[in-house]
Amino acid sequence: MKMTIRSLIFAGAGCVCLAARPGFAQNHGFYLNAEGGVALADQVNLKQFFGPTGGVQLDFDTGARFTASGGWNFNEYIGIEGETGFIYNSFRKIEASLSHVPMMANVVVRYDQPNCNWIPYAGVGAGGDVSIISLDNVTGNGVTADGSEATLEFAWQAFAGLRYRFNPSMSIGAGYKYYSVDGASWDFAGFNNSIRIGHANVHSILIEFNMKF
């Protein structure tokens, strides 16, 4: 996966765009971005479920991620943006799910030249994450929990991808995002921090659409 993304970026940066459209491409100003794709969550350490759990590791099924962002390109190389969206993964073997609502500030670097329709990019971001755990009559340590609770935690991400510009204002492409959230805890049934997990890490492969204004 890492080699594939890296190869795409270098290929885009070094391309000789024989089919490039003439004219000046908009490489500064406001833009909007929309993304959707699969979310592959790493194992998470269940540290507490109404009592100690002995370091139980929980697996996830393949989930989905949808993202919307808006930002400002200062020039053809760098921009900043705000991002939100929704990440969903269900736990394997138990009737429960873990979801995330990112609230990120990103810095994006890219190679956006008027004589090249391929636009490689990469970036990093940090901010808050609304972590939502949903349980459907899950039992552990003699307690059955049902319902959903949310908490706010710190999160950061790194990403890279490649887009193709099919007119001066719009481009489509694909990218990879690594998203990491600090360990979270939730209050259930009147008990403080009754459920607690370690870091949650999600790998996303996304199709995206970008529009400049």
LOFI-749354 format. One record per atom (N, C-alpha, C): residue number from 1; x negated, y, z negated. Coordinates in steps of 0.02 Angstrom, whole numbers. Each point is the difference from the previous one (the first is absolute). Layout:
N
n/u/v/w
NUM/X/Y/Z
...
// end
This chain:
213
n/u/v/w
1/-41/-60/0
1/41/60/0
1/-43/63/0
2/-51/5/-47
2/-43/58/-3
2/-39/9/64
3/-26/-55/28
3/-38/5/62
3/44/22/57
4/62/-22/2
4/46/19/54
4/14/75/-1
5/16/27/-60
5/14/71/-5
5/-62/41/17
6/-58/-22/-25
6/-62/36/14
6/-15/0/74
7/10/-56/33
7/-13/-5/72
7/45/47/39
8/64/3/-21
8/47/45/34
8/-21/73/-7
9/-22/19/-60
9/-20/69/-11
9/-60/18/43
10/-52/-43/0
10/-59/15/40
10/16/0/75
11/45/-45/20
11/18/-2/70
11/35/64/21
12/44/24/-44
12/36/62/15
12/-46/60/1
13/-47/2/-49
13/-45/57/-4
13/-47/4/59
14/-17/-58/27
14/-49/-1/54
14/30/-9/69
15/66/5/4
15/32/-16/65
15/-15/54/52
16/-2/-21/61
16/-4/46/56
16/69/0/32
17/37/54/-10
17/72/0/17
17/10/17/73
18/-6/-50/41
18/7/11/72
18/71/21/19
19/48/-22/-41
19/70/17/15
19/26/57/-42
20/-44/39/-28
20/22/55/-44
20/41/50/38
21/52/27/-33
21/42/50/31
21/-36/67/-2
22/8/40/51
22/-32/66/0
22/37/45/-48
23/-33/56/-20
23/33/48/-42
23/-23/-5/-71
24/17/51/-40
24/-22/4/-69
24/48/-37/-46
25/-26/-47/-39
25/41/-35/-49
25/3/41/-64
26/58/-1/-32
26/9/36/-63
26/-40/-36/-55
27/-53/33/-23
27/-41/-33/-50
27/-1/38/-66
28/45/48/-9
28/8/32/-64
28/74/19/-9
29/21/7/-61
29/69/17/-14
29/36/-55/-39
30/65/8/-7
30/41/-45/-40
30/15/-64/38
31/7/-56/-37
31/18/-64/31
31/42/-41/-48
32/36/-48/28
32/38/-50/-38
32/-22/-69/22
33/2/-47/-47
33/-21/-68/15
33/48/-49/-33
34/19/-53/37
34/43/-52/-27
34/-32/-68/14
35/2/-45/-50
35/-33/-65/5
35/45/-55/-28
36/-8/-59/26
36/36/-58/-27
36/-38/-63/17
37/4/-49/-47
37/-35/-63/13
37/3/-46/-60
38/-47/-47/-1
38/0/-52/-52
38/-44/22/-59
39/19/-24/-60
39/-38/13/-61
39/-21/-66/-31
40/-65/-10/-8
40/-28/-61/-27
40/-30/16/-69
41/33/-21/-53
41/-21/18/-68
41/-46/-53/-29
42/-53/22/-33
42/-45/-45/-36
42/35/-27/-63
43/-28/-55/-26
43/25/-26/-64
43/-3/55/-53
44/48/-2/-46
44/1/47/-55
44/-3/-38/-66
45/-34/29/-47
45/-8/-31/-66
45/58/21/-45
46/42/-47/-20
46/54/13/-47
46/-28/-3/-70
47/-10/58/-31
47/-33/3/-65
47/49/-9/-58
48/62/20/11
48/49/-5/-54
48/70/-8/28
49/38/-46/-29
49/71/-7/15
49/35/-15/-66
50/19/53/-35
50/29/-6/-67
50/-46/-41/-45
51/-64/13/7
51/-51/-36/-37
51/-57/-19/47
52/-57/-22/-27
52/-58/-18/42
52/17/-57/48
53/-32/1/58
53/13/-51/51
53/-60/-44/15
54/-56/15/-31
54/-60/-42/12
54/-31/11/68
55/8/61/28
55/-32/15/64
55/30/-35/60
56/66/-6/2
56/35/-31/57
56/-10/42/63
57/-17/-33/56
57/-7/34/64
57/63/-13/42
58/29/54/27
58/60/-5/40
58/-15/15/73
59/28/-40/46
59/-8/10/72
59/62/35/28
60/-11/30/59
60/54/35/35
60/13/-30/69
61/61/5/22
61/16/-13/70
61/-20/61/42
62/-5/-10/66
62/-12/55/45
62/58/49/-3
63/-16/64/-5
63/51/51/-6
63/-4/51/56
64/24/60/-14
64/4/53/51
64/-20/67/-29
65/-26/42/44
65/-17/69/-20
65/25/48/52
66/32/54/-23
66/22/55/44
66/-27/65/-29
67/-27/42/44
67/-35/60/-22
67/20/60/42
68/8/57/-32
68/11/64/35
68/-49/51/-29
69/-31/38/43
69/-48/50/-22
69/3/61/45
70/-21/56/-28
70/-5/62/37
70/-62/37/-21
71/-33/33/47
71/-62/33/-19
71/-21/54/49
72/-61/22/-8
72/-28/54/40
72/-70/-20/24
73/-9/2/67
73/-65/-10/30
73/-36/67/5
74/-58/5/-33
74/-38/62/3
74/-36/7/67
75/-21/-56/28
75/-35/-2/64
75/5/-70/27
76/-43/-18/48
76/4/-66/30
76/-31/-55/-43
77/-26/18/-59
77/-35/-49/-41
77/30/-13/-69
78/34/48/-29
78/21/-8/-70
78/69/30/-12
79/38/-32/-45
79/65/25/-19
79/18/-24/-70
80/52/29/-29
80/26/-22/-64
80/75/-14/7
81/26/-43/-43
81/70/-19/5
81/28/-23/-66
82/66/3/-6
82/36/-31/-55
82/38/-60/26
83/3/-53/-40
83/29/-64/23
83/45/-30/-54
84/56/-27/23
84/42/-41/-43
84/25/-59/40
85/43/-41/-30
85/25/-59/35
85/24/-52/-48
86/-4/-63/21
86/26/-54/-42
86/-38/-64/18
87/-24/-35/-52
87/-34/-65/9
87/38/-51/-41
88/15/-57/31
88/40/-51/-35
88/-32/-69/8
89/-8/-35/-56
89/-21/-70/1
89/38/-39/-53
90/27/-57/18
90/32/-43/-49
90/-52/-49/-28
91/9/-18/-64
91/-44/-49/-31
91/16/-69/28
92/-51/-42/5
92/9/-69/21
92/20/-42/-60
93/50/-42/8
93/23/-49/-49
93/44/28/-56
94/5/66/-6
94/47/28/-49
94/43/53/34
95/60/10/-27
95/47/48/29
95/-16/70/-25
96/-50/30/30
96/-22/66/-21
96/-38/33/57
97/-7/66/-4
97/-37/37/51
97/-36/59/-31
98/-52/23/34
98/-38/59/-19
98/-1/47/59
99/23/61/-11
99/3/51/53
99/-40/61/-21
100/-20/38/51
100/-39/61/-13
100/27/57/43
101/3/59/-30
101/15/62/37
101/-62/44/-5
102/-42/2/52
102/-61/41/-3
102/17/74/3
103/-40/40/-36
103/2/73/4
103/-72/24/5
104/-25/-1/62
104/-72/6/12
104/-19/66/34
105/-59/24/-16
105/-33/54/37
105/-60/-31/36
106/-1/5/66
106/-52/-33/41
106/-44/51/36
107/-63/-20/9
107/-45/36/45
107/-14/-47/58
108/10/25/61
108/-6/-41/60
108/-54/29/46
109/-47/-43/21
109/-49/19/50
109/16/-39/64
110/-10/32/57
110/19/-32/63
110/-43/30/57
111/2/-34/57
111/-34/24/60
111/54/13/52
112/19/63/7
112/57/19/41
112/-23/50/53
113/-18/-27/58
113/-29/41/53
113/47/3/60
114/4/57/34
114/46/7/57
114/-17/-46/59
115/-63/-23/5
115/-19/-43/57
115/1/-74/-18
116/31/-17/-58
116/4/-69/-21
116/68/-13/-32
117/38/-45/28
117/66/-15/-26
117/0/-46/-61
118/-57/-32/-14
118/-5/-43/-59
118/-24/41/-59
119/35/-6/-57
119/-15/40/-59
119/-13/-46/-59
120/-63/-15/-16
120/-15/-38/-61
120/4/46/-61
121/19/-29/-57
121/6/41/-60
121/-14/-44/-62
122/-14/34/-55
122/-9/-33/-65
122/15/51/-54
123/14/-24/-60
123/16/47/-53
123/3/-33/-68
124/5/43/-51
124/10/-22/-69
124/53/45/-31
125/32/-27/-52
125/51/38/-35
125/6/-21/-72
126/31/44/-40
126/11/-15/-70
126/63/36/-23
127/29/-25/-53
127/61/31/-26
127/37/-45/-48
128/65/5/0
128/42/-40/-45
128/36/-55/36
129/21/-50/-38
129/38/-56/26
129/58/-15/-48
130/60/-2/27
130/57/-23/-39
130/4/-76/9
131/-20/-37/-52
131/-1/-73/3
131/67/-25/-28
132/35/-39/40
132/67/-24/-19
132/-1/-76/-4
133/17/-27/-57
133/6/-73/-7
133/74/-17/-6
134/21/-50/38
134/69/-23/-1
134/2/-74/-17
135/40/-18/-49
135/4/-69/-24
135/72/-24/5
136/8/-63/20
136/65/-32/4
136/2/-60/-47
137/16/15/-64
137/4/-52/-52
137/-64/-42/-3
138/-56/34/-9
138/-65/-33/-6
138/-14/-14/-74
139/-19/-62/-16
139/-11/-21/-69
139/-73/-13/-14
140/-24/25/-58
140/-68/-13/-22
140/-6/15/-73
141/-40/-39/-36
141/-8/9/-72
141/67/2/-37
142/47/-39/24
142/64/-5/-33
142/47/58/12
143/-17/45/46
143/42/59/15
143/19/-1/73
144/62/17/16
144/23/6/69
144/12/74/15
145/-32/24/54
145/4/71/19
145/35/6/67
146/41/52/6
146/38/12/61
146/5/75/11
147/-9/22/62
147/6/71/16
147/-63/28/30
148/-3/67/6
148/-57/34/30
148/-23/57/-44
149/-65/10/-2
149/-30/56/-37
149/-56/29/42
150/-15/65/-11
150/-51/35/39
150/-48/35/-47
151/-62/8/23
151/-50/38/-38
151/-46/35/50
152/-33/54/-23
152/-44/39/43
152/-72/-15/-17
153/-40/-18/50
153/-70/-18/-10
153/-44/35/52
154/-65/2/-13
154/-48/27/49
154/-12/-50/56
155/-7/25/61
155/-14/-43/58
155/-49/35/47
156/-36/-40/38
156/-43/27/53
156/2/-47/59
157/-21/25/58
157/0/-42/60
157/-56/21/48
158/-17/-46/44
158/-46/13/55
158/30/-31/63
159/-10/32/57
159/32/-24/61
159/-40/18/62
160/15/-35/54
160/-33/12/64
160/45/-27/56
161/-9/26/60
161/40/-24/55
161/-18/33/66
162/41/-12/49
162/-12/24/68
162/67/16/32
163/5/60/28
163/61/20/35
163/-15/15/74
164/52/-6/41
164/-5/18/71
164/47/59/13
165/-27/55/26
165/40/60/16
165/30/-8/70
166/67/-4/3
166/31/-6/66
166/28/66/26
167/0/53/-39
167/9/68/24
167/-33/47/-51
168/-5/64/13
168/-38/44/-45
168/25/2/-72
169/63/-18/-12
169/30/6/-66
169/11/-66/-36
170/1/-56/36
170/20/-63/-31
170/-50/-55/12
171/-8/-43/-50
171/-44/-58/7
171/28/-58/-41
172/-19/-60/20
172/19/-61/-36
172/-62/-40/-14
173/3/-43/-51
173/-60/-40/-15
173/13/-50/-55
174/-54/-25/-27
174/2/-50/-53
174/-55/15/-49
175/11/-20/-64
175/-49/14/-51
175/4/-49/-58
176/-49/6/-44
176/-5/-42/-60
176/-4/47/-60
177/35/-18/-55
177/-3/39/-62
177/-13/-47/-59
178/-46/20/-42
178/-12/-34/-64
178/26/46/-55
179/46/-26/-40
179/35/40/-50
179/-9/-32/-68
180/-22/39/-50
180/-14/-27/-66
180/34/42/-54
181/34/-34/-46
181/36/32/-55
181/-28/-24/-66
182/-9/46/-47
182/-22/-19/-67
182/50/-47/-33
183/-23/-37/-50
183/44/-45/-37
183/60/37/-27
184/58/-33/1
184/64/32/-18
184/34/-39/-55
185/42/35/-37
185/42/-32/-51
185/70/29/2
186/49/-40/-20
186/69/20/2
186/35/-18/-66
187/50/41/-18
187/41/-14/-58
187/63/-37/22
188/12/-57/-32
188/60/-39/15
188/36/-17/-65
189/66/0/3
189/43/-22/-55
189/-17/35/-66
190/-19/64/5
190/-15/38/-59
190/-69/-10/-29
191/-42/-40/32
191/-68/-14/-24
191/-51/40/41
192/-42/39/-34
192/-51/39/35
192/-55/-45/28
193/-19/14/63
193/-55/-37/33
193/10/-76/-4
194/63/-21/9
194/15/-72/-6
194/-27/-40/59
195/-8/32/58
195/-30/-33/59
195/-59/42/22
196/-57/-33/10
196/-61/36/19
196/-40/-41/50
197/-25/33/53
197/-40/-33/51
197/-66/38/10
198/-48/-33/32
198/-63/32/18
198/7/39/64
199/-57/18/29
199/-1/38/63
199/41/-37/54
200/37/39/40
200/37/-27/57
200/-32/27/64
201/-22/-45/43
201/-34/19/63
201/39/-27/59
202/11/43/50
202/40/-19/59
202/-38/17/63
203/-4/-48/47
203/-29/10/66
203/57/6/50
204/1/54/39
204/54/11/48
204/-27/6/71
205/34/-32/46
205/-14/6/72
205/60/34/31
206/-11/59/30
206/55/45/18
206/-2/21/73
207/59/8/28
207/9/34/65
207/22/71/-16
208/-26/49/37
208/15/69/-18
208/16/43/61
209/35/54/-15
209/18/51/50
209/-19/68/-28
210/-35/40/38
210/-23/65/-21
210/25/54/48
211/25/55/-30
211/23/57/41
211/-31/64/-25
212/-30/39/45
212/-29/64/-17
212/47/56/22
213/-4/55/-36
213/43/58/15
213/-42/62/14
// end
